[in-house]
Amino acid sequence: MTAPRTPTRNRRAEILQAAAELFAARGFHGVSIEDIGSAVGVSGPAIYRHFSGKEALLSEILLDISERLREQGARLVTEPDAPAGNAYARAALDALLRGHIDFALANPALIRVHERELDNVPEPDRRRVRRLQRLYVEEWVTVLSELYPDCPPARLRAATHAVFGLLNSTPRSAGELPPEAMAPLLHGMAVSSLAVLT
């Protein structure tokens, strides 16, 4: 009888996770390839088997965040089991809020890296990140335009960015309360802030 095989670790995912945590703690320029390798138990040069360098690591981290949020937003706005119109839009907005809050509470390091390090991403990837972000914002603006049809799109877009600022405060605020208390606090504050659009 042979021993059961140990699942192979996803080294690439481990490297991305370690890099994100180190970039969040020390900043992009305060972290070396050797630091990242040490964090996952390999030599620094071994990282180059998976990534061409620190910039490639940072690009993949930020592209992944942006793609995940865009995909999540597109999925969430189609899921509400509610009649079309205002009820559907309210359910879709609630789903977007809860989805973003869950992401923000689970990934404060990723949010910190995104806030501080986007300028260190090479220009072609930075444009891709920005495009994904715009698509995600437009999911919110489409839902908000159903709820606030008289509100100009520019105002809805500005409100969406302001709500993101609130929800993405988790690197600074989430440690004060456990996630089960922080989530409803963020949700209630976001809903209240959007009420000014009426």
C-alpha positions as CSV (number, residue, x, y, z in Angstrom):
1,M,0.0,0.0,0.0
2,T,1.4,3.4,-1.0
3,A,1.3,6.5,1.2
4,P,-1.2,9.1,0.1
5,R,0.4,11.9,-1.9
6,T,0.7,15.3,-0.3
7,P,-1.0,18.0,-2.4
8,T,1.5,20.1,-4.3
9,R,1.6,23.6,-3.0
10,N,0.9,26.3,-5.5
11,R,4.3,28.0,-5.3
12,R,3.3,30.9,-7.6
13,A,0.3,31.7,-5.4
14,E,2.5,31.6,-2.3
15,I,4.9,34.0,-3.8
16,L,2.2,36.4,-4.8
17,Q,0.7,36.3,-1.2
18,A,4.1,36.8,0.4
19,A,5.0,39.6,-1.9
20,A,1.6,41.4,-1.3
21,E,2.1,41.2,2.5
22,L,5.7,42.4,2.3
23,F,4.8,45.3,-0.1
24,A,2.0,46.3,2.2
25,A,4.2,46.3,5.3
26,R,7.4,47.8,3.8
27,G,6.5,49.4,0.5
28,F,7.6,48.2,-2.9
29,H,11.1,49.7,-2.7
30,G,11.6,48.4,0.8
31,V,11.3,44.7,-0.3
32,S,13.9,42.7,-2.2
33,I,13.6,39.6,-4.3
34,E,15.6,37.9,-1.6
35,D,13.0,39.0,1.1
36,I,10.2,37.5,-1.0
37,G,12.1,34.2,-1.5
38,S,12.9,34.0,2.2
39,A,9.2,34.5,3.0
40,V,8.3,31.4,1.0
41,G,11.3,29.3,1.9
42,V,13.3,29.5,-1.3
43,S,16.3,31.5,-2.5
44,G,15.7,34.9,-4.0
45,P,16.8,33.8,-7.5
46,A,14.3,30.9,-7.4
47,I,11.6,33.6,-7.7
48,Y,12.7,34.2,-11.3
49,R,11.5,30.8,-12.3
50,H,8.0,32.2,-11.7
51,F,8.3,35.9,-12.3
52,S,10.7,38.1,-14.2
53,G,11.1,40.5,-11.3
54,K,9.5,42.6,-8.6
55,E,7.6,44.7,-11.1
56,A,6.1,41.6,-12.7
57,L,5.0,40.5,-9.2
58,L,3.4,43.8,-8.4
59,S,1.6,43.9,-11.8
60,E,0.1,40.5,-11.3
61,I,-1.0,41.3,-7.8
62,L,-2.8,44.5,-8.9
63,L,-4.2,43.0,-12.1
64,D,-5.6,40.1,-10.1
65,I,-7.3,42.4,-7.6
66,S,-8.9,44.5,-10.3
67,E,-10.0,41.5,-12.4
68,R,-11.5,39.7,-9.4
69,L,-13.5,42.8,-8.4
70,R,-14.7,43.4,-12.0
71,E,-15.8,39.8,-12.4
72,Q,-17.4,39.8,-9.0
73,G,-19.3,43.0,-9.7
74,A,-20.6,41.8,-13.1
75,R,-21.8,38.5,-11.4
76,L,-23.4,40.2,-8.4
77,V,-25.5,42.6,-10.4
78,T,-27.1,39.7,-12.2
79,E,-27.9,37.6,-9.2
80,P,-30.6,39.4,-7.2
81,D,-33.9,37.4,-7.1
82,A,-36.1,40.5,-7.2
83,P,-38.5,42.1,-9.7
84,A,-37.1,44.4,-12.3
85,G,-36.9,48.1,-11.4
86,N,-36.2,49.7,-8.1
87,A,-36.4,46.5,-6.0
88,Y,-33.9,44.8,-8.3
89,A,-31.6,47.8,-8.2
90,R,-31.7,47.9,-4.4
91,A,-30.9,44.2,-4.2
92,A,-28.1,44.6,-6.7
93,L,-26.6,47.5,-4.8
94,D,-26.8,45.5,-1.5
95,A,-25.0,42.6,-3.2
96,L,-22.3,45.0,-4.5
97,L,-21.8,46.5,-1.1
98,R,-21.6,43.2,0.6
99,G,-19.2,41.7,-2.0
100,H,-16.9,44.7,-1.7
101,I,-17.0,44.7,2.1
102,D,-16.1,41.0,2.2
103,F,-13.2,41.6,-0.2
104,A,-12.0,44.6,1.8
105,L,-12.1,42.8,5.2
106,A,-10.4,39.7,3.8
107,N,-7.7,41.6,1.9
108,P,-6.4,44.7,3.7
109,A,-2.9,44.1,2.6
110,L,-4.0,44.0,-1.1
111,I,-5.9,47.3,-0.7
112,R,-2.8,48.9,0.9
113,V,-0.6,47.8,-1.9
114,H,-3.1,49.0,-4.5
115,E,-3.4,52.4,-2.8
116,R,0.4,53.0,-2.5
117,E,2.1,51.1,-5.3
118,L,0.1,51.5,-8.6
119,D,2.6,54.0,-9.9
120,N,5.4,51.4,-9.7
121,V,3.5,49.1,-12.2
122,P,4.8,49.4,-15.8
123,E,2.6,51.6,-17.9
124,P,0.9,48.9,-20.1
125,D,-0.2,47.0,-17.0
126,R,-1.2,50.2,-15.2
127,R,-3.5,51.0,-18.1
128,R,-5.0,47.5,-17.9
129,V,-5.6,47.9,-14.1
130,R,-7.2,51.3,-14.7
131,R,-9.5,49.9,-17.4
132,L,-10.6,47.0,-15.1
133,Q,-11.3,49.5,-12.4
134,R,-13.4,51.7,-14.7
135,L,-15.5,48.7,-15.7
136,Y,-16.1,47.8,-12.0
137,V,-17.1,51.4,-11.3
138,E,-19.5,51.4,-14.2
139,E,-21.3,48.3,-12.7
140,W,-22.0,50.4,-9.6
141,V,-23.0,53.5,-11.7
142,T,-25.5,51.4,-13.7
143,V,-27.2,50.2,-10.6
144,L,-27.2,53.6,-8.9
145,S,-28.6,55.2,-12.0
146,E,-31.7,52.9,-11.6
147,L,-32.1,54.1,-8.0
148,Y,-31.3,57.7,-8.7
149,P,-32.5,58.4,-12.3
150,D,-32.3,62.1,-11.9
151,C,-28.7,62.1,-10.7
152,P,-26.1,62.9,-13.3
153,P,-23.7,60.1,-14.1
154,A,-20.7,62.2,-13.1
155,R,-22.2,62.6,-9.6
156,L,-23.0,58.9,-9.4
157,R,-19.4,58.1,-10.4
158,A,-18.0,60.5,-7.8
159,A,-20.2,58.9,-5.1
160,T,-19.0,55.4,-6.1
161,H,-15.4,56.4,-5.7
162,A,-16.2,58.0,-2.3
163,V,-17.9,54.8,-1.1
164,F,-14.8,52.8,-2.3
165,G,-12.7,55.1,-0.1
166,L,-14.9,54.3,2.9
167,L,-15.0,50.5,2.2
168,N,-11.3,50.4,1.4
169,S,-10.4,51.9,4.8
170,T,-9.9,48.4,6.2
171,P,-6.1,48.6,6.3
172,R,-6.6,51.4,8.9
173,S,-9.9,50.6,10.5
174,A,-10.6,46.9,10.5
175,G,-8.3,46.0,13.4
176,E,-10.5,48.0,15.7
177,L,-13.5,45.6,15.4
178,P,-13.9,41.9,14.5
179,P,-15.1,41.4,10.9
180,E,-18.6,40.4,12.0
181,A,-18.9,43.8,13.6
182,M,-17.0,45.8,11.0
183,A,-19.0,44.5,8.0
184,P,-22.4,45.9,9.1
185,L,-20.8,49.1,10.3
186,L,-19.3,49.6,6.8
187,H,-22.5,48.6,5.1
188,G,-24.6,51.0,7.1
189,M,-22.2,53.9,6.6
190,A,-22.1,53.3,2.9
191,V,-25.9,53.1,2.5
192,S,-26.2,56.3,4.6
193,S,-23.7,58.1,2.4
194,L,-25.4,57.1,-0.8
195,A,-28.7,58.5,0.5
196,V,-27.5,62.0,-0.2
197,L,-28.0,61.2,-3.9
198,T,-31.8,61.5,-3.5
